[in-house]
Amino acid sequence: MILGLDTFGDVPESDSGTLVSHAAAIRQVVDEAVLADELGVDAIALGEHHRPEYSISTPETVLAGIAALTKRIKLGSGVTVLSSDDPVRVHQRFATVDAISRGRAEVILGRGSFTESFPLFGYDMSQYDLLFEEKLDLFVKLLDEKPVSWNGQTRPALVDAEVFPKTESGRLTTWVGVGGSPQSVVRTAQHGLPLMLAIIGGQPSRFAPYVDLYRRAAEQLGTVAHPVGMHSPGFIADTDDLAKEIYYPHYKVQRDRIGALRGWPPLRKTEFDAEVEHGSLYIGSPETVARKIASGAGSLGVGRFDLIYTAGAQPVSARMRAVELFGAKVAPMVREMMAE
């Protein structure tokens, strides 16, 4: 069972109660990744965003810095918004991280649940689906690390193009992040890539049909059904009450700000408590979170769980403590529970 951490580089509060700068927030993520590596956490994934609440717009740049300071932790994106990027450049950047980290890089590709990158980089939202389909098709061809010929509507054609640098293993580890579209699940299986499910609300068991669909599609298409991964939000403190006390106020601010743009009503405390108790918020003491991860991952039969351990401006010291508890206590307990 692979156990990892996931962050968008949320801008935290200092312990004096003021928001830190974007630069300080990026350095904070590096510190958290180094601590996670020291504690034996398997992986860390950094999401790409282009909003003021988040500090990371180029995950691979931050991952390169982390690579130079760590020894074993896998380094990935969660996700890279491929639709508004160039597949060739994405492959080159992650192959570079792979070189610096001696083979620890992995990329999780997705369409992204946020759309700020589309106008920022001049992409037409009316081509939302086409952009991802075509660019994923090209990226899969690039994974063979051979001369590539490709033609499509969303970028210039390639004819026997060589892309450098090559990875030492000969293939960059690549996942596709999916938020709940059956078509996306089938597309992932069609390309023979691992599936990472973004489960951010409701009971994890409701995603069981997607895991089954992925496996059935791979069998019918003659591709490989890799172990499925999932990532969900949460937070760890020394007690259940302290974890909720630290997490909720900052989470509500962020959730309501984003929800206002999407037509969601303000978050109610009863809704939050229900999601912690029965849904996909993994919040509490190490024992509580470990039991819930083991239960959720076990119900779906997944091989990887990543905890999105930041969601709002939780204080720096509390974030470091959450990473410490995840690596030192939660991960060992989950492995023991899953082994049983």
C-alpha positions in Angstrom: 0.0 0.0 0.0 1.5 3.3 -1.1 0.7 6.2 1.2 1.4 9.7 0.2 0.7 13.4 0.8 -0.9 15.9 -1.5 -0.9 19.7 -1.5 -1.7 22.7 -3.7 0.6 24.8 -1.7 -2.2 26.6 0.2 -0.9 29.9 1.6 -0.8 29.2 5.4 -0.9 31.5 8.4 2.3 32.1 10.4 2.0 31.3 14.0 1.3 35.0 14.7 -1.9 34.7 12.7 -0.9 36.5 9.4 -0.8 35.0 6.0 2.7 34.3 4.7 3.9 35.3 1.3 3.6 33.0 -1.7 7.4 32.6 -1.7 7.3 31.5 2.0 4.4 29.1 1.3 6.5 27.4 -1.4 9.4 27.1 1.0 7.0 25.7 3.6 6.0 22.9 1.2 9.6 22.0 0.6 10.2 21.8 4.3 7.1 19.5 4.7 8.3 17.3 1.8 11.8 16.9 3.4 10.1 15.9 6.7 7.9 13.5 5.0 10.9 11.9 3.3 12.7 11.6 6.6 9.7 9.8 8.1 9.3 7.3 5.3 6.2 8.7 3.5 6.0 7.0 0.1 5.1 10.0 -2.1 4.2 13.6 -2.3 2.1 15.2 -5.0 1.9 19.0 -5.7 -1.1 20.4 -7.6 -1.1 23.1 -10.2 -3.2 26.2 -9.5 -3.4 29.8 -10.7 -5.3 31.4 -7.8 -4.3 33.6 -4.9 -5.0 31.0 -2.2 -2.4 28.7 -3.7 1.3 29.2 -4.1 2.2 26.4 -6.6 1.6 27.1 -10.3 4.6 25.0 -11.6 4.7 21.7 -9.5 7.8 20.4 -11.3 9.8 23.4 -10.4 9.1 22.9 -6.7 9.6 19.1 -7.1 13.1 19.8 -8.5 13.9 21.7 -5.4 12.6 18.9 -3.2 14.4 16.3 -5.3 17.8 17.8 -4.4 17.0 17.6 -0.6 15.4 14.2 -0.4 16.4 10.6 -1.0 13.5 8.2 -1.4 10.1 9.9 -1.6 8.3 9.7 -5.0 7.7 13.2 -6.5 4.6 13.9 -8.5 2.0 16.4 -9.6 -1.5 16.3 -8.4 -2.5 17.3 -11.1 -0.7 18.8 -14.0 -3.4 20.5 -16.1 -2.3 19.1 -19.4 -5.1 20.7 -21.4 -3.5 24.2 -21.0 0.1 23.1 -21.3 2.2 21.6 -24.0 2.7 17.8 -23.7 6.3 18.0 -25.0 7.3 20.6 -22.4 5.5 18.7 -19.6 7.4 15.5 -20.5 10.7 17.4 -20.7 10.2 19.1 -17.3 9.3 15.9 -15.5 12.1 13.9 -17.2 14.4 16.6 -15.8 12.9 16.1 -12.3 13.4 12.4 -12.8 17.1 12.9 -13.5 17.6 15.1 -10.4 15.7 12.7 -8.2 17.4 9.6 -9.7 14.1 8.1 -11.0 11.6 9.3 -8.4 9.4 11.5 -10.6 5.9 10.8 -11.6 3.2 12.9 -13.3 -0.5 12.8 -12.7 -2.3 14.4 -15.7 -5.7 15.9 -15.5 -8.2 18.3 -17.0 -8.3 20.2 -13.6 -11.4 21.2 -11.7 -10.3 24.9 -11.9 -10.2 26.7 -15.2 -8.0 29.8 -14.5 -5.2 28.4 -16.6 -7.3 28.4 -19.8 -7.7 32.2 -20.3 -4.3 32.8 -18.7 -2.5 30.8 -21.4 -4.9 31.6 -24.3 -6.9 28.4 -24.6 -10.6 28.3 -25.6 -12.9 26.7 -23.0 -15.1 25.5 -25.9 -12.3 23.0 -26.7 -12.1 21.7 -23.1 -12.6 18.1 -23.9 -10.7 18.1 -27.2 -7.7 19.7 -25.7 -7.3 17.0 -23.1 -8.0 14.1 -25.4 -5.5 15.2 -28.0 -2.8 16.2 -25.6 -3.1 13.0 -23.6 -2.8 11.1 -26.9 0.4 12.9 -27.7 1.8 12.5 -24.2 1.3 8.7 -24.3 3.3 8.6 -27.5 6.1 10.6 -25.8 6.3 8.0 -23.1 8.0 5.5 -25.4 10.9 8.0 -25.8 11.2 7.3 -29.5 10.8 9.7 -32.5 7.2 10.9 -32.5 4.9 11.7 -35.4 1.6 13.3 -34.4 -1.1 15.4 -35.9 -4.1 17.1 -34.3 -6.1 20.3 -34.0 -4.8 21.8 -30.8 -1.0 22.1 -31.4 1.4 22.0 -34.4 2.1 18.6 -35.9 5.3 16.6 -35.1 7.2 14.5 -37.7 9.8 12.1 -36.3 10.5 14.5 -33.5 13.0 13.5 -30.8 12.3 14.8 -27.3 15.0 15.3 -24.7 16.1 14.5 -22.0 15.4 10.8 -22.0 14.8 9.1 -18.6 17.2 6.5 -17.3 14.4 4.0 -16.9 13.1 4.6 -20.4 9.6 5.6 -19.3 8.2 8.3 -17.1 5.7 7.1 -14.5 2.4 8.6 -15.5 -1.1 8.6 -14.0 -4.4 10.1 -15.0 -6.4 12.0 -12.3 -10.2 11.5 -12.7 -12.9 13.2 -10.6 -15.9 11.0 -11.6 -16.4 10.9 -15.3 -17.0 7.4 -16.7 -15.6 8.6 -20.1 -12.4 9.6 -18.4 -12.1 6.3 -16.6 -12.4 4.4 -20.0 -9.9 6.8 -21.7 -7.4 6.1 -18.9 -7.8 2.3 -19.4 -7.6 2.7 -23.2 -4.1 4.3 -22.8 -3.0 1.6 -20.3 -2.3 4.2 -17.6 -2.8 4.0 -13.8 -6.0 5.7 -12.5 -6.0 8.2 -9.6 -9.4 9.0 -8.3 -10.1 12.4 -6.7 -12.6 11.6 -4.0 -13.4 14.8 -2.2 -16.9 14.3 -0.9 -19.3 11.5 0.0 -18.6 7.9 0.9 -15.6 6.4 -0.9 -17.7 3.3 -1.7 -19.7 5.2 -4.2 -16.6 5.2 -6.5 -16.5 1.4 -6.6 -18.3 1.3 -10.0 -15.4 3.4 -11.4 -12.8 1.0 -10.1 -14.8 -1.9 -11.6 -15.3 0.0 -14.9 -11.5 0.7 -15.2 -10.7 -2.9 -14.7 -13.4 -4.2 -17.1 -12.4 -1.6 -19.7 -8.7 -2.6 -19.5 -9.6 -6.2 -19.9 -11.9 -5.6 -22.9 -9.4 -3.2 -24.6 -6.4 -5.5 -24.0 -4.5 -3.0 -21.8 -3.1 -3.2 -18.3 -5.3 -2.5 -15.3 -2.8 -1.0 -12.8 -3.5 -0.7 -9.1 -5.8 2.3 -8.6 -5.0 5.2 -6.4 -7.2 7.7 -4.6 -6.7 11.1 -2.9 -8.9 12.8 -0.4 -8.7 15.8 1.9 -7.9 15.6 5.6 -5.9 16.8 8.5 -4.2 15.2 11.5 -3.6 16.6 15.0 -3.0 14.9 18.4 -6.8 14.6 19.1 -10.0 14.5 17.1 -11.3 17.7 18.5 -8.0 19.6 18.0 -7.8 18.5 14.3 -11.4 19.8 13.6 -10.7 23.0 15.6 -7.6 23.8 13.5 -9.0 22.7 10.2 -12.6 23.9 10.0 -12.4 27.7 10.1 -9.8 28.0 7.4 -11.4 25.2 5.3 -14.8 27.0 5.5 -13.3 30.3 4.3 -11.7 28.6 1.3 -14.7 26.4 0.6 -17.1 29.3 0.7 -14.9 31.5 -1.5 -14.7 28.8 -4.2 -18.3 27.8 -3.7 -19.5 31.3 -4.4 -18.0 31.0 -7.9 -19.7 27.7 -8.5 -23.1 28.3 -7.1 -22.7 26.3 -3.9 -24.3 27.4 -0.6 -22.1 28.3 2.3 -20.7 25.4 4.2 -22.6 24.5 7.4 -20.9 23.0 10.4 -23.4 20.1 10.4 -22.4 19.4 6.8 -18.8 19.4 7.7 -19.3 17.1 10.7 -21.2 14.7 8.6 -18.5 14.6 6.0 -15.9 13.9 8.7 -18.0 11.2 10.3 -19.3 9.4 7.2 -17.7 11.0 4.1 -14.4 11.8 2.5 -12.8 14.2 5.0 -10.1 12.3 6.9 -9.8 14.5 10.0 -8.8 13.6 13.5 -6.2 11.9 15.6 -3.7 9.5 14.0 -5.8 6.5 15.1 -9.0 8.0 13.8 -7.5 8.9 10.4 -5.6 5.6 10.0 -8.8 3.6 10.6 -10.7 5.7 8.1 -8.0 5.4 5.4 -7.8 1.7 5.9 -11.6 1.4 5.6 -11.9 3.7 2.6 -9.0 2.2 0.7 -10.1 -1.3 1.6 -13.6 -0.7 0.4 -12.3 0.2 -3.1 -9.4 -2.2 -3.2 -7.0 0.6 -4.2 -3.2 0.3 -4.0 -2.5 4.0 -3.1 -3.9 6.6 -0.8 -2.8 10.3 -0.9 -4.0 12.6 1.9 -4.6 16.2 0.7 -3.3 17.6 4.0 -3.8 21.4 3.3 -7.1 23.1 2.6 -7.0 26.8 3.6 -4.6 28.8 5.8 -4.0 26.3 8.6 -1.0 27.5 10.7 2.5 26.5 9.7 3.2 24.7 12.9 0.0 22.7 12.7 0.8 21.7 9.1 4.2 20.4 10.1 2.7 18.5 13.0 0.1 17.0 10.6 2.9 15.8 8.3 4.9 14.4 11.3 1.9 12.5 12.6 1.0 11.1 9.1 4.5 9.8 8.6 5.3 8.6 12.1 1.9 7.2 13.2 -0.8 7.1 10.5 1.1 5.4 7.7 2.5 2.6 9.9 -0.9 2.0 11.4 -2.6 1.9 8.0 0.0 -0.6 6.6 -0.6 -2.8 9.6 -4.4 -2.6 9.3 -4.3 -3.4 5.6 -1.9 -6.3 6.1 -4.5 -7.8 8.5 
